[in-house]
Amino acid sequence: MSTDSQAADQQPSPRGGADQAALREVRGALKQREFTRAKTLAEKLVEEYPQDSEALYMLAASRRYLGEHRQALETLEQLLAVDGRNARAYQERGHNFSQLEDNTAAITAYRHAVELNPALHASWKGLALGLRQAGEVAEAEHALRQFQHLQKLPPELASAASLLYERRLYKAEQICRGFLQRHRHHPEAMRLLALVGAELGILDDADFLLESCLELYPDFHQARFDYIGILRKRQKFAAALAQAKKLREAQGGRQADILFATQSAMVGDYDTALGVYDEIARAEPQLANIHLQRGHTLKTIGRAEEANEAYQAAYRAREDFGDAYWSLANMKTYRFSDDEIEAMQRLQSRPDTALEDRYHLCFALGKALEDRKQFADAFDFYEQGNALKRQESRYSIEQNRRDTELQIEHCTPALFARNADKGFPAPDPIFIVGLPRAGSTLIEQILSSHSEVDGTLELHNVMAAARRLDGRRRASEVPRYPAVLHDLDPGQLRELGERYIEETRIHREAAPLFIDKMPNNFRHIGLIKLMLPNAKIIDARRHPMACCFSGFKQLFAEGQEFTYGLETVGEYYRDYVRLMDHWDRVLPGQVLRVHYEAVVDDLEGEVRRILGFCGIPFEEACIEFHTTQRAVRTPSAEQVRQPIYRGSTEQWRNFETELSPLKAILADEIAQYPHN
């Protein structure tokens, strides 16, 4: 994630200001089935508060009940423009399309609804009926089982489930805990409480709850499905695969097959994963997501042309599948045809294209037009994509700045002097930190080409340790971390370091050293040096404008929410530099700064400097890093398989006029950067 602070409850976005008493009056009219009155009241509210999502929702519902389905759909378009992740709006779309006998559109809408909020039982029912009509028997049965499961839930737990997916986590947790006090070991309450914990980042508790639930109820397949997700988040890929095998044997079906294939890929068994994906794709070529997963797997192992073909098959299976087009753009080496660009432009502007597909298409169009040197048009699409993506974001410049200030305030020279060499002494980890798109994957590829270094992943273990130290709290409460670092004794610091080494062992092979490439660990360098005093830390740095623009035009699979705006990415970069300057002051000589431009200009010299810092001898393979055969799971996968080149360092200058607000924010950082 872009920041690591925890919030025990996050309310939905503000509705738009409508008076709550007036909203209650509309709800009352709907409940009394006075639909004409409800419509009149809602119309007045929408006229006064056109951005109020609740008023728009109730106006759309009133129109549907009155049979005004086209008008209802127009209102829902307004609502989704305000709140693109409103699951009930997609449910309403499904109901209207169903009444209009547009089964294909209804299925699409219901799918979006349950993706956003799996607790919407009416959407599962509508999806089951639509899929059955379309002849999709297996998926229809799955939807029907979900509907039946939700129908059987006690009302309290049904409410908790909706609160969970609306991100009202504190209230959902309270309901689940209260229910479990009265109904000990209730399976669904245990499962929901685990999911709340996972959303809060308390993955240890979620892991324990679901493991306990499955010991008591081994045939509770949904709990096992969720358990696999938690294990994957904890990067326990072998354990997740073992659970996927159990689910496949016990439940069977396509969903279990897909999960098994995904987990096989995560442990590096790409042949097995591709075998399953290939079989499903042959049997059901209309399943766009299967082609997408095939493409991701092929990209990871360097089979670029086959990955491109898989992504093309994905958009042929579903015309408006934005992620398929973005995945092609994210290959970095793919060039779109005229027909593909025309199709993306048409789909992006179509009012019924879902928010997620629209922003994927915008980022893909930005890349396609940038490749054609149509820079002004490219920037327009990058800007549109970022604006759409921000609708899903909860990132706060102020919260990030607060967390930065807390690190500077509490991680003092006295703290490090008092605890010098008190942690676990293992020299194994090499942390590569910094901002995304700053060259960290390049440094990782160089180091992992050395015989004494294992490349792993962007490991979450340090951030998980920080979350455990912070504990559970409301968003309004002051964090306990990093102030709590002053309370840790030498034994606790050693235990933290030893736990990190043990937890990460599963990702390593036989080399004595390994890389943790989680960029956001720059926020936790104080914690790292306290618990692992002999760890090596490398700060991957790139020109402020090049780094920030590269982040701005990148659609990340998850996290890095600060990149979706020129102001937010610029301010984040400033806070990053300020915090790294602090680490330089309080931990002098403990962080090696590697500038991307220096690596481009003097590859061998920088490689020797990096290896010297890590205490390992020079090996020629590190210069020939692009020939190293290993799976790469970052957006730079194809780039690091090519010899180093300078082209990307100056790309931002093609957009210098459009980027003038960013340049103003970063004026001091640019002036101080050594490679202008």
C-alpha positions as CSV (number, residue, x, y, z in Angstrom):
1,M,0.0,0.0,0.0
2,S,1.0,3.6,-0.4
3,T,1.0,4.2,3.3
4,D,1.2,1.8,6.3
5,S,-1.0,3.6,8.8
6,Q,-4.0,1.7,10.1
7,A,-7.6,2.8,10.5
8,A,-10.0,0.7,12.4
9,D,-13.0,2.2,10.7
10,Q,-13.3,4.0,7.3
11,Q,-16.7,5.5,6.5
12,P,-17.9,5.6,2.9
13,S,-17.1,8.8,0.9
14,P,-19.3,11.8,1.8
15,R,-22.7,11.5,0.1
16,G,-22.9,15.0,-1.2
17,G,-24.5,17.1,1.5
18,A,-28.3,16.2,1.3
19,D,-30.3,16.7,4.5
20,Q,-30.6,13.4,6.4
21,A,-34.2,14.1,7.4
22,A,-35.1,14.6,3.7
23,L,-33.4,11.3,2.8
24,R,-35.3,9.5,5.5
25,E,-38.5,10.8,4.0
26,V,-37.7,9.4,0.6
27,R,-36.8,6.1,2.2
28,G,-40.1,6.1,4.0
29,A,-42.0,6.7,0.8
30,L,-40.2,3.8,-0.9
31,K,-40.8,1.5,2.0
32,Q,-44.6,2.4,1.9
33,R,-44.4,1.7,-1.9
34,E,-45.4,5.3,-2.6
35,F,-43.1,5.4,-5.6
36,T,-44.5,8.5,-7.3
37,R,-44.1,10.5,-4.1
38,A,-40.6,9.0,-3.5
39,K,-39.6,10.1,-7.1
40,T,-40.9,13.6,-6.6
41,L,-39.0,14.0,-3.3
42,A,-35.9,12.5,-4.7
43,E,-36.0,14.7,-7.8
44,K,-36.1,17.8,-5.5
45,L,-33.1,16.5,-3.5
46,V,-31.1,15.7,-6.6
47,E,-31.8,19.2,-8.0
48,E,-30.5,20.8,-4.9
49,Y,-27.7,18.2,-4.3
50,P,-26.6,16.8,-7.7
51,Q,-23.6,15.1,-6.2
52,D,-25.5,13.2,-3.4
53,S,-25.1,9.5,-4.1
54,E,-27.9,8.4,-1.8
55,A,-30.4,10.8,-3.3
56,L,-29.4,9.7,-6.8
57,Y,-29.7,6.0,-5.8
58,M,-33.2,6.5,-4.4
59,L,-34.3,8.5,-7.5
60,A,-33.1,5.6,-9.7
61,A,-34.9,3.1,-7.5
62,S,-38.2,5.1,-7.7
63,R,-38.0,5.3,-11.4
64,R,-37.4,1.5,-11.7
65,Y,-40.4,0.7,-9.6
66,L,-42.5,3.0,-11.8
67,G,-41.2,1.2,-14.9
68,E,-39.1,4.1,-16.1
69,H,-36.1,2.0,-16.8
70,R,-34.3,4.2,-19.3
71,Q,-34.6,7.2,-17.0
72,A,-33.4,5.1,-14.1
73,L,-30.3,4.0,-16.1
74,E,-29.6,7.7,-16.9
75,T,-29.8,8.5,-13.2
76,L,-27.5,5.6,-12.4
77,E,-24.9,7.0,-14.8
78,Q,-25.0,10.2,-12.8
79,L,-24.5,8.2,-9.6
80,L,-21.6,6.2,-11.0
81,A,-19.9,9.4,-12.2
82,V,-20.0,10.5,-8.5
83,D,-19.2,7.2,-6.9
84,G,-17.8,4.7,-9.4
85,R,-17.6,1.9,-6.7
86,N,-21.2,2.0,-5.6
87,A,-22.2,-1.6,-5.7
88,R,-25.9,-1.0,-5.2
89,A,-25.9,1.3,-8.3
90,Y,-24.6,-1.7,-10.3
91,Q,-27.2,-3.9,-8.8
92,E,-29.9,-1.3,-9.8
93,R,-28.4,-1.3,-13.3
94,G,-28.8,-5.1,-13.4
95,H,-32.4,-4.9,-12.3
96,N,-33.2,-2.4,-15.0
97,F,-31.4,-4.2,-17.8
98,S,-33.2,-7.4,-16.7
99,Q,-36.6,-5.7,-17.0
100,L,-35.5,-4.4,-20.4
101,E,-34.6,-8.0,-21.3
102,D,-31.0,-7.1,-22.0
103,N,-29.6,-10.2,-20.4
104,T,-26.0,-9.6,-21.4
105,A,-25.9,-6.1,-19.9
106,A,-27.7,-7.4,-16.8
107,I,-25.1,-10.1,-16.2
108,T,-22.3,-7.5,-16.6
109,A,-23.9,-5.2,-14.1
110,Y,-24.6,-7.9,-11.5
111,R,-21.1,-9.2,-11.8
112,H,-19.7,-5.7,-11.1
113,A,-22.1,-5.5,-8.1
114,V,-20.9,-8.7,-6.5
115,E,-17.3,-7.9,-7.2
116,L,-17.6,-4.7,-5.2
117,N,-19.9,-6.1,-2.5
118,P,-20.3,-9.9,-2.4
119,A,-23.0,-9.5,0.3
120,L,-25.6,-8.3,-2.2
121,H,-27.9,-11.3,-2.3
122,A,-30.3,-9.8,-4.9
123,S,-27.4,-9.4,-7.3
124,W,-26.3,-13.0,-6.8
125,K,-30.0,-14.1,-7.5
126,G,-30.1,-11.9,-10.6
127,L,-26.7,-13.2,-11.8
128,A,-27.8,-16.8,-11.3
129,L,-31.0,-16.3,-13.4
130,G,-29.1,-14.4,-16.1
131,L,-26.3,-16.9,-16.4
132,R,-28.8,-19.8,-16.5
133,Q,-30.6,-18.0,-19.3
134,A,-27.3,-17.5,-21.1
135,G,-26.5,-21.2,-20.8
136,E,-23.6,-20.6,-18.3
137,V,-24.7,-23.5,-16.1
138,A,-21.6,-23.9,-13.9
139,E,-21.3,-20.2,-13.1
140,A,-25.0,-19.9,-12.6
141,E,-24.8,-22.7,-10.0
142,H,-22.0,-20.9,-8.2
143,A,-24.1,-17.7,-8.1
144,L,-27.1,-19.6,-6.8
145,R,-25.1,-21.1,-4.0
146,Q,-23.9,-17.6,-3.0
147,F,-27.5,-16.4,-3.0
148,Q,-28.7,-19.3,-0.9
149,H,-25.8,-18.9,1.6
150,L,-26.6,-15.2,2.1
151,Q,-30.3,-15.9,2.5
152,K,-29.5,-18.3,5.4
153,L,-27.4,-15.8,7.3
154,P,-28.6,-14.3,10.5
155,P,-29.6,-10.6,9.9
156,E,-26.8,-9.4,12.1
157,L,-24.2,-11.1,10.0
158,A,-25.8,-10.1,6.8
159,S,-25.5,-6.5,8.0
160,A,-21.8,-7.1,9.1
161,A,-21.0,-8.4,5.6
162,S,-22.4,-5.3,3.9
163,L,-20.6,-3.1,6.4
164,L,-17.3,-4.9,5.6
165,Y,-17.6,-4.3,1.9
166,E,-18.6,-0.7,2.5
167,R,-15.3,-0.3,4.5
168,R,-17.2,0.4,7.7
169,L,-14.8,-1.9,9.4
170,Y,-15.0,-0.8,13.0
171,K,-18.8,-1.3,13.1
172,A,-18.5,-4.7,11.2
173,E,-16.0,-5.9,13.8
174,Q,-18.2,-4.9,16.7
175,I,-21.2,-6.8,15.3
176,C,-19.1,-9.9,14.6
177,R,-17.5,-9.9,18.0
178,G,-20.8,-9.4,19.7
179,F,-22.4,-12.2,17.7
180,L,-19.5,-14.6,18.6
181,Q,-19.9,-13.8,22.3
182,R,-23.4,-15.2,22.0
183,H,-22.8,-17.9,19.4
184,R,-19.3,-19.1,20.0
185,H,-17.4,-20.6,17.0
186,H,-20.2,-19.6,14.6
187,P,-18.4,-20.3,11.2
188,E,-19.7,-17.3,9.2
189,A,-19.0,-14.9,12.1
190,M,-15.5,-16.3,12.4
191,R,-15.0,-15.9,8.6
192,L,-16.3,-12.3,8.5
193,L,-14.2,-11.3,11.5
194,A,-11.2,-12.7,9.8
195,L,-12.0,-10.7,6.6
196,V,-12.3,-7.5,8.8
197,G,-8.9,-8.3,10.2
198,A,-7.4,-8.7,6.8
199,E,-8.8,-5.4,5.6
200,L,-7.2,-3.8,8.7
201,G,-3.9,-5.4,7.8
202,I,-4.0,-7.7,10.9
203,L,-3.2,-10.7,8.9
204,D,-1.9,-12.8,11.8
205,D,-5.4,-12.7,13.4
206,A,-7.1,-13.4,10.1
207,D,-4.9,-16.4,9.5
208,F,-5.5,-17.8,13.0
209,L,-9.3,-17.3,12.8
210,L,-9.7,-19.0,9.4
211,E,-7.3,-21.9,10.3
212,S,-9.4,-22.4,13.5
213,C,-12.7,-22.2,11.6
214,L,-11.5,-24.9,9.1
215,E,-10.4,-27.2,11.9
216,L,-13.9,-27.0,13.3
217,Y,-15.7,-26.9,9.9
218,P,-13.5,-28.6,7.3
219,D,-16.3,-28.6,4.7
220,F,-16.8,-24.8,4.8
221,H,-15.4,-24.2,1.3
222,Q,-15.9,-20.4,1.3
223,A,-13.7,-20.1,4.5
224,R,-11.0,-22.2,2.8
225,F,-11.3,-19.9,-0.3
226,D,-10.8,-16.9,1.9
227,Y,-8.0,-18.6,3.9
228,I,-6.1,-19.1,0.6
229,G,-6.4,-15.3,0.0
230,I,-5.0,-14.5,3.5
231,L,-2.1,-17.0,3.0
232,R,-1.4,-15.4,-0.3
233,K,-1.4,-11.9,1.2
234,R,1.1,-13.2,3.9
235,Q,3.1,-14.6,1.0
236,K,2.8,-18.1,2.3
237,F,2.5,-19.4,-1.2
238,A,3.3,-23.1,-0.5
239,A,0.6,-23.2,2.3
240,A,-1.8,-21.4,0.0
241,L,-1.2,-24.0,-2.7
242,A,-1.8,-26.9,-0.2
243,Q,-5.1,-25.4,0.7
244,A,-6.0,-24.8,-3.0
245,K,-5.4,-28.5,-3.6
246,K,-7.7,-29.4,-0.7
247,L,-10.4,-27.1,-2.1
248,R,-10.0,-28.6,-5.6
249,E,-10.3,-32.1,-4.3
250,A,-13.3,-31.4,-2.0
251,Q,-15.3,-28.9,-4.0
252,G,-14.1,-29.2,-7.6
253,G,-15.3,-26.9,-10.3
254,R,-13.8,-24.2,-12.4
255,Q,-13.3,-21.7,-9.6
256,A,-11.3,-24.2,-7.6
257,D,-9.2,-25.1,-10.7
258,I,-8.4,-21.4,-11.3
259,L,-7.4,-20.9,-7.7
260,F,-5.1,-24.0,-7.9
261,A,-3.5,-22.7,-11.1
262,T,-3.0,-19.3,-9.6
263,Q,-1.3,-20.7,-6.5
264,S,0.8,-23.0,-8.6
265,A,2.2,-20.0,-10.5
266,M,2.9,-18.2,-7.2
267,V,5.2,-21.1,-6.1
268,G,6.9,-21.0,-9.5
269,D,5.2,-24.1,-11.0
270,Y,4.4,-22.2,-14.2
271,D,4.0,-25.4,-16.3
272,T,1.2,-26.7,-14.0
273,A,-0.5,-23.3,-13.9
274,L,-0.4,-22.9,-17.7
275,G,-1.6,-26.4,-18.2
276,V,-4.8,-25.7,-16.2
277,Y,-5.3,-22.2,-17.8
278,D,-4.8,-23.8,-21.3
279,E,-7.4,-26.5,-20.5
280,I,-10.0,-24.0,-19.3
281,A,-9.3,-21.6,-22.1
282,R,-9.9,-24.3,-24.7
283,A,-13.1,-25.5,-23.0
284,E,-14.5,-22.0,-22.3
285,P,-12.8,-19.4,-24.6
286,Q,-15.4,-16.8,-23.6
287,L,-13.8,-16.5,-20.1
288,A,-11.8,-13.3,-20.5
289,N,-10.1,-13.5,-17.1
290,I,-8.6,-16.9,-17.9
291,H,-6.8,-15.4,-20.9
292,L,-5.6,-12.5,-18.8
293,Q,-4.2,-14.8,-16.1
294,R,-2.4,-16.8,-18.8
295,G,-0.9,-13.6,-20.1
296,H,0.3,-12.6,-16.7
297,T,2.0,-16.0,-16.2
298,L,3.6,-15.9,-19.6
299,K,4.9,-12.4,-19.0
300,T,6.4,-13.4,-15.7
301,I,8.5,-16.1,-17.3
302,G,9.6,-14.0,-20.2
303,R,7.4,-15.4,-23.0
304,A,6.4,-12.0,-24.3
305,E,4.8,-12.8,-27.6
306,E,2.6,-15.5,-26.2
307,A,1.6,-13.1,-23.4
308,N,0.6,-10.5,-26.0
309,E,-1.5,-13.2,-27.7
310,A,-3.2,-14.1,-24.5
311,Y,-4.1,-10.5,-23.7
312,Q,-5.5,-10.1,-27.2
313,A,-7.6,-13.2,-26.6
314,A,-8.9,-11.6,-23.4
315,Y,-10.2,-8.5,-25.1
316,R,-11.7,-10.6,-27.9
317,A,-13.6,-12.6,-25.2
318,R,-14.9,-9.4,-23.6
319,E,-14.8,-6.3,-25.8
320,D,-14.6,-3.7,-23.0
321,F,-12.1,-5.6,-20.8
322,G,-9.9,-2.7,-19.9
323,D,-7.4,-4.7,-18.0
324,A,-6.6,-6.7,-21.2
325,Y,-5.7,-3.5,-23.1
326,W,-3.8,-2.1,-20.1
327,S,-1.8,-5.4,-19.7
328,L,-0.7,-5.1,-23.3
329,A,0.4,-1.5,-22.7
330,N,2.1,-2.6,-19.5
331,M,4.3,-4.9,-21.5
332,K,6.1,-1.6,-22.3
333,T,7.2,-3.1,-25.6
334,Y,3.8,-3.7,-27.3
335,R,2.6,-1.3,-29.9
336,F,-1.1,-0.9,-30.5
337,S,-2.6,-1.0,-34.0
338,D,-4.9,1.7,-35.4
339,D,-7.9,-0.6,-35.0
340,E,-7.0,-1.3,-31.3
341,I,-6.7,2.4,-30.6
342,E,-10.0,3.2,-32.3
343,A,-11.7,0.4,-30.3
344,M,-10.2,1.7,-27.0
345,Q,-11.4,5.2,-27.6
346,R,-14.9,4.1,-28.5
347,L,-15.1,1.8,-25.4
348,Q,-13.7,4.4,-23.0
349,S,-16.3,7.0,-24.1
350,R,-19.2,4.6,-23.9
351,P,-21.5,5.4,-20.9
352,D,-22.1,1.8,-19.9
353,T,-18.4,0.9,-19.7
354,A,-17.6,0.2,-16.0
355,L,-15.4,2.6,-14.0
356,E,-12.6,0.0,-13.7
357,D,-12.6,-0.8,-17.4
358,R,-12.6,3.0,-18.2
359,Y,-9.5,3.8,-16.2
360,H,-7.7,0.8,-17.5
361,L,-8.5,1.9,-21.1
362,C,-7.4,5.5,-20.3
363,F,-4.0,4.4,-19.1
364,A,-3.6,2.1,-22.1
365,L,-4.6,4.9,-24.5
366,G,-2.1,7.2,-22.8
367,K,0.7,4.7,-23.4
368,A,-0.4,4.0,-27.0
369,L,-0.5,7.6,-28.0
370,E,2.7,8.4,-26.2
371,D,4.4,5.7,-28.2
372,R,3.1,7.5,-31.3
373,K,4.4,10.9,-30.0
374,Q,0.9,12.3,-29.7
375,F,1.9,13.8,-26.4
376,A,-0.9,16.2,-25.7
377,D,-3.6,13.6,-26.4
378,A,-1.6,11.0,-24.4
379,F,-1.5,13.3,-21.4
380,D,-5.2,13.9,-21.6
381,F,-5.8,10.2,-21.2
382,Y,-3.3,9.8,-18.4
383,E,-5.0,12.6,-16.6
384,Q,-8.5,11.1,-17.2
385,G,-7.3,7.7,-16.0
386,N,-5.8,9.2,-12.8
387,A,-9.0,11.1,-12.1
388,L,-11.1,8.0,-12.5
389,K,-8.8,6.0,-10.3
390,R,-8.8,8.6,-7.6
391,Q,-12.5,7.8,-7.1
392,E,-11.4,4.6,-5.5
393,S,-8.6,6.1,-3.5
394,R,-8.5,7.0,0.2
395,Y,-5.0,8.4,0.1
396,S,-4.4,11.5,2.2
397,I,-1.4,13.9,1.8
398,E,-2.0,15.1,5.3
399,Q,-1.9,11.6,6.8
400,N,1.2,10.7,4.9
401,R,2.9,13.9,6.1
402,R,1.9,13.1,9.7
403,D,3.4,9.6,9.4
404,T,6.6,11.1,8.0
405,E,6.8,13.6,10.9
406,L,6.3,10.9,13.4
407,Q,9.3,8.9,12.0
408,I,11.5,12.0,12.2
409,E,10.3,12.9,15.7
410,H,10.7,9.5,17.3
411,C,13.6,7.8,15.4
412,T,16.4,9.8,17.0
413,P,20.2,9.4,17.3
414,A,19.7,8.6,21.0
415,L,17.3,5.7,20.1
416,F,19.8,4.1,17.8
417,A,22.8,4.7,20.1
418,R,20.9,3.1,23.0
419,N,20.1,0.0,20.9
420,A,23.2,-0.3,18.8
421,D,23.7,-4.0,17.8
422,K,20.8,-5.1,20.1
423,G,18.7,-6.8,17.4
424,F,19.2,-10.0,15.5
425,P,22.7,-10.0,13.9
426,A,21.9,-11.9,10.7
427,P,23.5,-10.1,7.7
428,D,21.2,-11.9,5.2
429,P,18.8,-9.2,3.9
430,I,19.5,-6.5,1.4
431,F,16.6,-4.0,1.4
432,I,16.0,-2.0,-1.8
433,V,13.8,0.9,-1.0
434,G,12.6,4.1,-2.7
435,L,9.6,5.0,-4.8
436,P,8.1,2.8,-7.5
437,R,9.5,3.3,-11.0
438,A,12.8,4.6,-9.6
439,G,15.0,1.7,-10.8
440,S,14.6,-0.7,-7.9
441,T,13.8,-3.6,-10.3
442,L,17.0,-2.9,-12.2
443,I,19.1,-3.0,-9.0
444,E,17.4,-6.2,-7.9
445,Q,18.1,-7.8,-11.3
446,I,21.8,-6.8,-11.0
447,L,22.1,-8.2,-7.5
448,S,20.1,-11.3,-8.1
449,S,22.4,-12.2,-11.0
450,H,25.2,-12.7,-8.3
451,S,25.8,-16.2,-7.1
452,E,25.6,-15.2,-3.4
453,V,22.2,-13.4,-3.7
454,D,18.7,-14.7,-4.0
455,G,16.0,-12.5,-5.6
456,T,12.6,-12.8,-3.9
457,L,9.6,-10.5,-4.0
458,E,8.3,-7.2,-2.6
459,L,8.0,-8.8,0.8
460,H,5.4,-7.4,3.3
461,N,7.0,-8.6,6.5
462,V,8.5,-5.3,7.7
463,M,5.2,-3.5,7.1
464,A,3.4,-6.3,8.9
465,A,5.8,-5.9,11.9
466,A,5.0,-2.2,11.9
467,R,1.3,-2.9,11.9
468,R,1.6,-5.3,14.8
469,L,3.5,-2.6,16.8
470,D,0.9,0.0,16.0
471,G,-2.0,-2.2,17.1
472,R,-5.7,-1.6,16.3
473,R,-7.0,1.9,16.4
474,R,-9.5,4.3,14.9
475,A,-8.4,6.5,12.1
476,S,-8.7,9.6,14.4
477,E,-6.4,8.1,17.0
478,V,-2.7,8.9,17.1
479,P,-0.6,6.0,16.0
480,R,1.4,4.0,18.6
481,Y,4.1,3.3,16.0
482,P,6.9,4.5,15.8
483,A,6.8,6.0,19.3
484,V,6.5,2.4,20.6
485,L,10.0,1.7,19.4
486,H,11.3,3.5,22.5
487,D,9.6,0.9,24.7
488,L,11.2,-2.2,23.1
489,D,13.9,-4.0,25.0
490,P,16.9,-5.8,23.4
491,G,15.1,-9.1,23.6
492,Q,12.0,-7.8,21.8
493,L,14.2,-6.2,19.1
494,R,16.1,-9.5,18.6
495,E,12.8,-11.4,18.4
496,L,11.5,-9.0,15.8
497,G,14.6,-9.6,13.6
498,E,14.6,-13.3,14.1
499,R,10.9,-13.5,13.2
500,Y,11.6,-11.6,10.0
501,I,14.4,-14.0,9.0
502,E,12.3,-17.0,9.7
503,E,9.2,-15.7,8.0
504,T,11.1,-14.8,4.8
505,R,13.1,-18.1,4.6
506,I,10.3,-19.6,2.5
507,H,11.1,-17.2,-0.4
508,R,14.8,-18.0,-0.5
509,E,16.9,-20.6,-2.1
510,A,20.5,-21.5,-1.1
511,A,22.3,-18.2,-1.4
512,P,23.6,-16.6,1.9
513,L,22.0,-13.2,1.0
514,F,18.6,-12.3,-0.3
515,I,16.8,-9.2,-1.5
516,D,13.6,-7.6,-0.1
517,K,12.4,-5.2,-2.7
518,M,9.4,-3.6,-1.0
519,P,9.9,0.0,-2.0
520,N,7.7,1.4,0.9
521,N,10.2,0.0,3.4
522,F,11.9,3.4,3.2
523,R,9.3,4.5,5.8
524,H,10.6,1.8,8.2
525,I,14.4,2.1,8.0
526,G,14.5,2.9,11.7
527,L,12.7,-0.3,12.6
528,I,14.8,-2.3,10.2
529,K,18.1,-1.1,11.7
530,L,16.9,-1.7,15.2
531,M,15.8,-5.3,14.6
532,L,18.4,-6.2,11.9
533,P,21.4,-4.0,12.6
534,N,23.6,-5.8,9.9
535,A,21.0,-5.5,7.1
536,K,22.1,-3.6,4.0
537,I,19.8,-0.9,2.7
538,I,19.9,0.6,-0.8
539,D,17.9,3.6,-1.8
540,A,17.0,3.5,-5.5
541,R,16.6,7.1,-6.6
542,R,15.7,8.7,-9.9
543,H,15.3,12.2,-11.2
544,P,12.2,13.7,-9.4
545,M,10.3,14.6,-12.6
546,A,11.1,11.3,-14.3
547,C,10.2,9.3,-11.2
548,C,7.0,11.1,-10.5
549,F,5.8,11.2,-14.1
550,S,6.6,7.5,-14.5
551,G,4.4,6.8,-11.4
552,F,1.6,9.1,-12.6
553,K,1.3,7.2,-15.9
554,Q,1.5,3.7,-14.3
555,L,-1.6,1.9,-13.2
556,F,-0.5,-0.3,-10.3
557,A,-2.1,-3.6,-9.5
558,E,-2.6,-2.5,-5.9
559,G,-1.4,0.2,-3.6
560,Q,0.8,3.2,-4.5
561,E,-2.4,5.4,-4.3
562,F,-0.3,8.5,-4.0
563,T,0.6,8.3,-7.7
564,Y,-2.9,9.1,-9.0
565,G,-2.5,12.9,-9.1
566,L,0.3,15.4,-9.9
567,E,0.0,17.1,-6.5
568,T,-0.1,13.9,-4.5
569,V,2.8,12.2,-6.3
570,G,4.9,15.4,-6.0
571,E,4.2,15.9,-2.3
572,Y,4.9,12.2,-1.6
573,Y,8.3,12.5,-3.4
574,R,9.1,15.5,-1.2
575,D,8.2,13.7,2.0
576,Y,10.2,10.7,0.8
577,V,13.4,12.8,0.2
578,R,12.9,14.5,3.6
579,L,12.6,11.2,5.4
580,M,15.6,9.8,3.6
581,D,17.6,12.9,4.6
582,H,16.6,12.2,8.1
583,W,17.9,8.6,7.9
584,D,21.2,9.9,6.5
585,R,21.5,12.1,9.6
586,V,20.6,9.6,12.3
587,L,22.1,6.5,10.6
588,P,25.1,7.9,8.7
589,G,26.6,5.5,6.2
590,Q,23.9,2.9,6.7
591,V,22.0,3.6,3.4
592,L,23.6,3.4,-0.1
593,R,22.0,5.8,-2.5
594,V,22.0,4.6,-6.1
595,H,20.9,7.0,-8.8
596,Y,19.3,5.5,-11.9
597,E,21.1,7.9,-14.2
598,A,24.5,6.9,-12.7
599,V,23.8,3.3,-13.4
600,V,22.9,4.1,-17.0
601,D,26.0,6.2,-17.5
602,D,28.5,3.9,-15.7
603,L,27.0,0.4,-15.3
604,E,30.2,-1.4,-14.3
605,G,31.3,1.3,-11.9
606,E,27.9,1.4,-10.1
607,V,27.7,-2.4,-10.0
608,R,31.1,-2.6,-8.3
609,R,30.0,0.1,-5.8
610,I,26.7,-1.8,-5.0
611,L,28.5,-5.1,-4.6
612,G,31.2,-3.5,-2.4
613,F,28.5,-2.1,-0.1
614,C,26.9,-5.5,0.1
615,G,30.3,-7.1,1.0
616,I,30.4,-9.5,-2.0
617,P,32.9,-9.9,-4.8
618,F,32.4,-8.6,-8.3
619,E,30.9,-11.1,-10.8
620,E,30.6,-10.5,-14.5
621,A,27.0,-11.9,-14.5
622,C,25.9,-8.7,-12.7
623,I,26.9,-6.6,-15.8
624,E,25.0,-9.1,-18.0
625,F,21.9,-8.9,-15.8
626,H,19.5,-8.9,-18.7
627,T,20.4,-12.5,-19.5
628,T,19.5,-13.7,-16.1
629,Q,16.7,-16.3,-16.2
630,R,14.3,-15.6,-13.4
631,A,10.7,-14.7,-12.9
632,V,10.0,-11.0,-12.6
633,R,6.6,-9.9,-11.3
634,T,6.8,-6.1,-11.6
635,P,5.8,-3.7,-14.4
636,S,9.5,-3.5,-15.4
637,A,9.6,-7.2,-16.2
638,E,10.3,-6.8,-19.9
639,Q,12.6,-3.8,-19.5
640,V,15.0,-5.6,-17.2
641,R,15.4,-8.4,-19.8
642,Q,17.0,-5.9,-22.2
643,P,20.4,-4.2,-22.1
644,I,20.4,-0.9,-20.2
645,Y,19.3,2.1,-22.2
646,R,19.0,5.9,-21.5
647,G,15.7,6.5,-23.3
648,S,13.4,6.4,-20.3
649,T,15.4,9.1,-18.3
650,E,14.1,12.0,-20.5
651,Q,10.6,10.9,-21.5
652,W,9.0,13.4,-19.1
653,R,10.4,16.3,-21.1
654,N,7.8,15.4,-23.9
655,F,5.2,16.5,-21.4
656,E,7.0,19.5,-19.8
657,T,4.2,22.0,-20.4
658,E,1.5,19.7,-18.9
659,L,3.8,18.8,-16.0
660,S,4.5,22.4,-15.0
661,P,2.4,22.1,-11.7
662,L,4.5,19.1,-10.7
663,K,7.7,20.9,-11.6
664,A,6.7,23.7,-9.3
665,I,6.1,21.4,-6.4
666,L,9.5,19.7,-6.9
667,A,11.6,22.8,-7.5
668,D,13.9,22.3,-4.5
669,E,14.3,18.6,-5.1
670,I,15.1,19.1,-8.8
671,A,17.7,21.8,-7.9
672,Q,19.4,19.5,-5.5
673,Y,19.4,16.4,-7.7
674,P,22.9,15.5,-8.9
675,H,21.9,14.3,-12.4
676,N,19.9,17.1,-14.0
